[in-house]
C-alpha cells in the first residue's frame, strides 16, 4: 500500500435509539456517514473504476482525497463500493490508502464495501478489506456491520451462494453465525439452506454452549431449512446438538414433520421418526395453523411412502381429522392424488374412511367430484361397497354436484367426472340441482354450440349423400346389369354402403333436432342436445367406417397396401373415439358394456394427464 494509517472505528447509535452505540453490542452498529456533502461522480470516473484503469482515475482525481470521499453514484455507492464489486484490487488498494474512512461508508441500503465485495464473490477483495480493517483500523466490528435489512457480509455471501467467501468470513468472525437479520434469518440458517454441511458443522462447534440454537427460536428454524434443502446429514448434525428443535413450530405453524411431509422429504421424515421416536410421536399429533396434521400434508401432496412411515410409527394417526373434520382420504381425494387414494382404499377394509362425512357432509367422493378429479372419481366408482346415494348437508349426491359443474361449461375434466358417475349408475338426490339464473334466462348461451353442431351435421350429410352416388368401383355400363354397382357382391362394399347410409340418416335427424333447438326454449334446447349429440357421434363414426371400408375395397388387389391403410385408419379411428365419447356420452353403462366403455374412457384420462401431479414419495 502507498500509505498506512490507523483510525479508531466510528460507532454511533441508531437515530431515535434510547441506547448508545457500543463495540460490545454489534446489533447497534451503525455505518459511519461522512459529514461532507456527497457529489454524483463523473461518468468517466465511474468507467475508469469499473474498468480497473488506475492511471485514468489518478489523472481525473488529481490526488484529491476529499473528492474520493464525496463521489457517489445514484445508489450512493462510493468509489470503493464500485471497485470492490468490480474486483479490481489495485483500485481498492489505492482508494483505501487515500480514504480509509470509506470502509465505514454505507450506500443507500447501508451496505459497506465489504458487503458489496461479498455479494460479488470477490474473495481477494474480501480478504484485503478484512485484513485492512483488522490490522490497520483495529476495528473488526466493521466485519459484522449490518445493512438496513440487518444483513452482515456473511449473510450476503451465503445468500449469493459464494461458499469460499462465506468460509473465510466465518473464520474471521465466528460469533455472527447465529445473528438474525430483520427477516429472522441467521447465517447458519442460510448455510443449512445452501447445503454447506462442513460450514454448518463448524458453526455449531464454534458455539460456546448449546443454548445458541435455543436462542434462535425467535428466528427461522434451521431444522426447517435442513428439511427444505433435503439434507439428511445436516439434519442429523443439528438435531444431535438440540433434539428439542423437533418440536419447534415455524413456517405457518408447521412442525418439521409437517413441513417435511409437504415437500416430500422421505429420508428426513424417516430419520426423525426413527431416531427421536418419543418426541416425534407427539409431534405427529400437532396441527398447523390451517388445522392439518403431518399425515394430512403427506396425503395432500401425494407422498405415499411418508404416509406409510407415519402409520408405521403412529398407527392411530390415520384416524386424525383436520379442522374441516376431513380424514386423510378426504384430503387426497380433494387434491386429486390417485396413488394415495388407491393405497388408502386398500387399508380401508371396513369402508369407514370412504363413507365418512366432513363438516359439510361431504364424503371423499363428493370432494373429488367437486374439485373435478375424474381419475379419483373413477377409482371410487369401481370400488366395491361405494355408496353413491350419500347426501351432503345440502342434500346433494355426488352426481348432483357433477351435473351442476357440467351445466356450467363443457370443460373436459368436468365432463369426464360426470361420465365416471353416470357409468356407475350414480343417482340424483331428491333436491333440485341449483342452476345459475343465466342458464334459465339466457337461451342465447346455446346459440354458438347449436350453430357449430348444425354446420358439422350438414357437412356429414353432404359428404355421405355425395358418396352414395359416387360408389367405389363405379357402375356397370353394359347389360344385363347396367347401372348396378360394379362391386356390389364384395363384403367391403356392403360395409361401406351400410355405414354410409347410417351416417346420412343420423346427420339428417341431427339437423332437424338442432332446428328445434333454435326456437328459444331452454328445456327444449337441452332435450335437442341430448338427442343430437349421440346421433352426430353415430354419424361421424359411421362416416369414418364407411371411408375405411371404401378405401380398403378399391386397393384390395394389393393386400399389403390394404392392411397398411387399415392400420393407419384404425389409429385415427381410436383418436376420433377418444374425442367424441366424452362429448356425446349421456347414458348409464352397466355390466359388460361398462367394462367395454372403460377402455376409451381410461385412454382419455391419460390424454388429459389427470395423474400428472401425483407423486409417490
Buried (B, 14 or more C-beta within 10 A) or exposed (E): EEEEEEEEBBBBBEEEEEEEBEEEEBEBBBBBBBEEEBEEBEEEBBEBBBEBBBEBBEEBBEEEBEBBBBBBBEEBBBBBBBBBBBBBBEBBBBBBBBBBBBBBBBBEEBBBBBBBBBBBBBBEBBBBBBEBBBEBBEBBBBBBBBBBBBBBBBBBBBBBBBBEBBBBBBEBBBEBBBBBBEEBBBBBBBBBBBBBBEBBBBBBEBBEEEEBBEEBEEBBBBBBBBBBBBBBBBBBBBBEBBBEBBBBBBBEBBBBBBBBBBBBBBBBBBBBBEBBEEBBEEBBEBBBEBBBBBBBBBBBBBBBBBBBBBBEBBEEBBEBBBEBBBBBBBBBBBBBBBBBBBBBBEEBEEBEBBBBBBEBBBBBBBBBBBBBBBBBBBBBBEBEEBEBEBBBEBEBBBBBBBBBBBBEEEEBBBBBBBBBBBBBEBEBBEEEBEEEEEBEEEBEEBBEBBEEBBEBBBBBBEBBBEBBEEBBBEBBEEEEEEEEBBBBEBEBBBBBBBBBBBBBBBBBBBBBBBEBBBEEEBEBBBBBBEBBBBBBBBBBBBBBBBBBBBBBBBBBEEEEEBEEBBEEBEEEBEEBBBBBBBEBBBEEBEEEEBEEBBEBBEBBBEBBEBBEEBBEE
